């Protein structure tokens, strides 16, 4: 079972990652977000930053739909994210190995070209 500290540790191990000051977690590479805390919005209530759910960059609609359909207990979306290459990830539903894969893939898709060939520790 993964959690916000796992996200933080994994994201910060990647090259050129910056953590943005936030109520939860928010990681960027080359000025582009690749994983952050889910800002849940409910009608009539203030926004709630959920650190048990991560918003994850997935690249395109096809990958988004594959994740949503293939693992609906792990991934979900909301109407506010329609048309965006983002899914919400229930951290407690993945192990650290799977989270590592997801975070690394998201980083690769968002990293500027000069960084994209680099991997953790390089």
C-alpha positions in Angstrom: 0.0 0.0 0.0 1.5 3.4 -1.1 1.0 6.8 0.5 1.9 10.4 0.1 5.4 9.9 1.5 6.1 7.3 -1.1 5.0 9.7 -3.8 7.3 12.4 -2.4 10.3 10.0 -2.1 9.8 8.6 -5.6 9.2 12.0 -7.3 12.2 13.7 -5.6 14.5 10.8 -6.7 13.9 11.7 -10.3 16.1 14.2 -12.1 15.3 17.9 -12.1 12.1 17.6 -10.1 10.8 20.5 -8.1 8.3 20.2 -5.3 5.8 23.2 -5.3 4.7 24.5 -1.9 1.1 23.2 -1.4 -1.3 21.8 1.2 -0.4 18.3 -0.1 2.2 17.4 -2.6 2.8 18.9 -6.1 5.7 17.8 -8.3 6.9 19.3 -11.5 9.7 18.9 -14.1 10.5 21.6 -16.6 7.7 23.6 -15.1 5.1 20.9 -15.9 3.2 19.0 -13.3 3.3 15.2 -13.4 1.8 14.2 -10.0 0.0 16.2 -7.3 -2.6 15.9 -4.5 -6.2 15.6 -5.7 -8.1 18.9 -5.0 -11.5 17.4 -4.4 -14.4 19.8 -5.0 -17.8 19.2 -3.6 -20.7 21.6 -4.3 -21.2 24.1 -1.5 -18.0 23.0 0.3 -14.4 24.4 0.3 -11.9 22.5 -1.8 -10.3 19.5 0.1 -6.8 18.5 -0.7 -6.7 14.7 -0.7 -3.2 13.3 -0.1 -4.6 9.8 -0.3 -5.4 10.4 -4.0 -2.9 11.6 -6.6 -3.6 13.3 -9.9 -1.3 11.6 -12.4 -0.3 12.7 -15.9 -0.9 9.8 -18.3 -0.1 11.3 -21.7 -3.2 10.8 -23.8 -6.9 9.9 -23.8 -6.2 6.3 -24.9 -4.0 5.6 -21.9 -6.4 7.3 -19.6 -9.3 5.2 -20.8 -7.2 2.0 -20.6 -6.4 2.7 -17.0 -9.9 3.7 -16.1 -11.5 0.7 -17.7 -8.8 -1.8 -16.8 -8.5 -0.9 -13.1 -11.5 1.0 -11.9 -10.8 0.3 -8.3 -7.4 2.0 -8.6 -8.1 4.9 -11.1 -11.0 7.3 -11.5 -11.8 10.7 -13.0 -14.3 13.4 -12.6 -16.1 15.7 -15.1 -13.6 18.5 -14.3 -10.9 16.4 -15.9 -12.8 15.5 -19.0 -10.5 15.9 -22.1 -7.4 16.1 -20.0 -4.7 13.4 -19.9 -5.0 13.0 -16.2 -6.4 10.3 -13.9 -6.8 10.1 -10.1 -5.0 7.3 -8.4 -6.1 5.8 -5.1 -2.7 5.4 -3.5 -3.8 2.8 -1.0 -4.8 0.5 -3.9 -1.2 0.2 -5.4 2.0 -1.1 -4.0 5.2 0.9 -4.1 6.6 -1.0 -7.1 3.5 -0.1 -9.2 3.6 3.5 -7.9 7.3 3.7 -8.9 6.3 2.7 -12.5 3.4 5.2 -12.6 5.4 8.1 -11.2 8.4 7.4 -13.5 6.2 7.1 -16.6 4.5 10.4 -15.8 7.9 12.1 -15.3 9.2 10.7 -18.6 6.1 12.2 -20.4 6.5 15.6 -18.9 10.3 16.0 -18.7 11.9 18.3 -21.2 13.7 16.5 -24.0 17.1 17.1 -22.5 16.0 15.3 -19.3 13.8 12.6 -20.7 16.6 10.3 -21.5 17.9 10.4 -17.9 16.7 8.1 -15.2 16.9 8.1 -11.4 20.5 8.3 -10.2 21.8 9.7 -13.5 
